[in-house]
Amino acid sequence: VIGAVVDVQFDTALPPILNALEVQGFEHRLVLEVAQHLGENMVRTIAMDGTDGLTRGQLVEDTGAPITVPVGEQTLGRIINIIGEPIDELGPIDTKKFYAIHRPTPTFTEMNTTAQQLLTGIKVVDLLAPYAKGGKIGLFGGAGVGKTVVIMELIHNIALKHGGYSVFAGVGERTREGNDLYHEMMASGVI
């Protein structure tokens, strides 16, 4: 165990790359994702949560599938972690539909080939750096420059003016900022 990297030894066949493994007898649910086959019945995994207290020799079980998260109408307005558990204290998500976090990209025949602009309602963005409808948007910048404010405005405009859905992934986001964003969206009626 070196931080989030955990090497796991198996007695029999190795699980496929991207399979989810669960540590047995740990203080909380700890899911590991297989990242590499090392040989000699060893796999290198990435822990999806803290590994403090994890010791050599603990049992690990292969789930036989990749990490999945709930999807569908029931997930709208909810906050889930990387392993699909709700963390917004609103109880379990009542859905039967789950998707793997690693999915194949859509084929070209499934995508819209006409280029359309996503009107954000933020004039400077629409004029100087327009976003393509149906695509992914990455927003990069230094600390304190207003990335979260721009995202909040974008989500607000799309939800209320266009009736669309937005998925916000707070990758590397500080917990306080994610919490603030959630409460601001609840207060403004976006969620």
C-alpha positions as CSV (number, residue, x, y, z in Angstrom):
1,V,0.0,0.0,0.0
2,I,1.5,3.3,-1.1
3,G,-1.2,6.0,-0.7
4,A,-4.0,5.2,-3.2
5,V,-2.0,2.5,-5.0
6,V,-2.6,-1.0,-3.6
7,D,-1.0,-4.2,-4.9
8,V,-3.3,-7.3,-4.5
9,Q,-2.2,-10.9,-4.9
10,F,-4.6,-13.6,-6.1
11,D,-4.3,-17.4,-5.7
12,T,-6.1,-18.1,-9.0
13,A,-6.9,-16.1,-12.2
14,L,-6.3,-12.4,-12.2
15,P,-9.4,-10.1,-12.6
16,P,-9.6,-8.1,-15.8
17,I,-8.3,-4.5,-15.9
18,L,-11.0,-2.0,-14.7
19,N,-12.7,-4.6,-12.5
20,A,-13.8,-3.5,-9.1
21,L,-12.4,-5.3,-6.0
22,E,-13.8,-4.9,-2.5
23,V,-11.6,-5.1,0.6
24,Q,-13.2,-7.4,3.2
25,G,-13.4,-6.6,6.9
26,F,-12.4,-3.0,6.5
27,E,-13.9,-0.2,8.6
28,H,-15.8,1.2,5.7
29,R,-16.5,0.0,2.1
30,L,-13.2,0.3,0.2
31,V,-13.4,-0.3,-3.5
32,L,-10.2,-0.9,-5.6
33,E,-10.1,-0.7,-9.4
34,V,-7.6,-2.9,-11.2
35,A,-5.2,-0.8,-13.2
36,Q,-2.4,-3.1,-14.1
37,H,-1.4,-6.8,-14.2
38,L,2.0,-7.1,-12.6
39,G,2.5,-10.9,-13.2
40,E,3.0,-13.6,-10.5
41,N,-0.7,-13.4,-9.6
42,M,-0.4,-9.7,-8.7
43,V,-2.5,-6.7,-9.8
44,R,-1.9,-3.0,-9.1
45,T,-5.1,-1.2,-8.1
46,I,-6.2,2.3,-7.4
47,A,-8.2,2.9,-4.2
48,M,-11.4,4.9,-4.6
49,D,-11.2,6.1,-1.0
50,G,-8.6,6.5,1.8
51,T,-6.4,3.6,2.6
52,D,-5.6,4.6,6.2
53,G,-5.7,1.5,8.3
54,L,-5.4,-0.9,5.4
55,T,-2.8,-3.6,6.2
56,R,-1.0,-6.4,4.4
57,G,-2.8,-9.6,4.3
58,Q,-6.4,-8.3,4.3
59,L,-8.8,-10.3,2.1
60,V,-10.0,-8.7,-1.2
61,E,-12.9,-10.0,-3.3
62,D,-13.3,-9.6,-7.0
63,T,-16.8,-8.3,-7.8
64,G,-16.5,-9.6,-11.3
65,A,-17.6,-6.3,-12.8
66,P,-16.4,-2.7,-13.2
67,I,-17.5,0.1,-10.8
68,T,-21.1,1.1,-11.6
69,V,-23.2,4.1,-10.6
70,P,-26.9,4.6,-10.6
71,V,-28.4,6.5,-13.6
72,G,-31.9,7.8,-14.5
73,E,-34.4,10.3,-13.3
74,Q,-33.9,9.3,-9.7
75,T,-30.4,10.6,-9.8
76,L,-31.3,14.1,-10.8
77,G,-30.3,16.6,-8.1
78,R,-28.4,13.9,-6.1
79,I,-24.7,13.9,-5.1
80,I,-22.9,10.6,-5.5
81,N,-19.3,9.5,-5.0
82,I,-17.1,7.6,-7.5
83,I,-18.6,4.2,-6.4
84,G,-22.2,5.3,-6.8
85,E,-23.1,5.8,-3.2
86,P,-25.3,8.9,-2.3
87,I,-23.4,11.3,-0.1
88,D,-26.1,14.0,0.1
89,E,-27.8,12.5,3.2
90,L,-31.1,12.1,1.3
91,G,-31.2,8.3,1.6
92,P,-30.6,5.6,-1.0
93,I,-31.3,6.2,-4.7
94,D,-34.3,4.1,-5.8
95,T,-33.2,2.9,-9.2
96,K,-32.6,-0.4,-10.9
97,K,-30.5,1.0,-13.7
98,F,-26.7,1.2,-13.3
99,Y,-24.0,2.0,-15.8
100,A,-20.3,1.2,-15.6
101,I,-18.1,4.3,-15.1
102,H,-16.0,3.2,-18.1
103,R,-18.2,2.9,-21.1
104,P,-17.4,2.8,-24.8
105,T,-17.8,6.1,-26.6
106,P,-20.8,6.5,-28.8
107,T,-20.4,5.5,-32.5
108,F,-20.5,8.3,-35.1
109,T,-24.0,7.1,-36.2
110,E,-25.3,7.7,-32.7
111,M,-24.0,11.3,-32.5
112,N,-25.4,14.4,-34.1
113,T,-23.0,15.5,-36.9
114,T,-24.3,19.0,-37.2
115,A,-22.3,21.6,-35.3
116,Q,-24.6,23.6,-33.0
117,Q,-23.7,26.2,-30.5
118,L,-24.7,25.8,-26.9
119,L,-26.1,29.1,-25.9
120,T,-24.9,29.6,-22.3
121,G,-26.5,33.0,-21.7
122,I,-23.1,34.3,-20.7
123,K,-22.4,36.8,-23.5
124,V,-18.6,36.8,-23.3
125,V,-18.5,33.0,-23.5
126,D,-21.1,32.8,-26.4
127,L,-19.1,35.4,-28.3
128,L,-15.5,34.7,-27.7
129,A,-15.3,31.0,-26.8
130,P,-18.6,29.3,-27.8
131,Y,-19.3,25.8,-26.6
132,A,-20.5,23.0,-28.9
133,K,-23.9,21.4,-28.1
134,G,-23.6,17.8,-26.9
135,G,-19.9,18.0,-26.1
136,K,-17.9,18.1,-23.0
137,I,-16.7,21.4,-21.5
138,G,-13.5,21.7,-19.4
139,L,-12.9,24.8,-17.4
140,F,-9.4,25.5,-16.2
141,G,-8.0,28.3,-14.2
142,G,-6.1,29.3,-11.1
143,A,-7.5,29.4,-7.6
144,G,-10.1,32.1,-6.9
145,V,-10.7,33.2,-10.5
146,G,-14.4,32.3,-10.5
147,K,-14.6,28.9,-12.2
148,T,-17.2,27.7,-9.8
149,V,-19.3,30.9,-10.3
150,V,-19.2,30.4,-14.1
151,I,-20.2,26.7,-13.8
152,M,-23.1,27.7,-11.5
153,E,-24.3,30.3,-14.0
154,L,-24.0,27.8,-16.9
155,I,-25.9,25.1,-15.1
156,H,-28.6,27.6,-14.0
157,N,-29.1,29.0,-17.6
158,I,-29.2,25.5,-19.1
159,A,-31.7,24.2,-16.6
160,L,-34.1,27.1,-16.4
161,K,-33.9,28.6,-19.9
162,H,-33.4,25.5,-22.0
163,G,-34.9,22.7,-19.9
164,G,-31.7,20.7,-20.2
165,Y,-29.7,18.6,-17.8
166,S,-26.2,19.2,-16.5
167,V,-23.8,16.7,-14.9
168,F,-21.2,18.3,-12.7
169,A,-18.2,16.2,-11.8
170,G,-16.2,17.8,-9.0
171,V,-12.9,16.0,-9.8
172,G,-10.4,17.2,-7.2
173,E,-12.9,19.7,-5.9
174,R,-12.5,20.7,-2.3
175,T,-15.4,19.4,-0.2
176,R,-16.4,22.8,1.0
177,E,-16.7,24.2,-2.5
178,G,-18.8,21.2,-3.7
179,N,-21.0,21.6,-0.7
180,D,-21.4,25.4,-1.3
181,L,-22.2,24.8,-5.0
182,Y,-24.9,22.3,-4.1
183,H,-26.6,24.6,-1.5
184,E,-26.4,27.5,-3.9
185,M,-28.1,25.5,-6.6
186,M,-30.8,24.3,-4.1
187,A,-31.5,27.9,-3.0
188,S,-31.7,29.2,-6.6
189,G,-34.1,26.4,-7.7
190,V,-31.8,24.8,-10.2
191,I,-32.1,21.5,-8.4
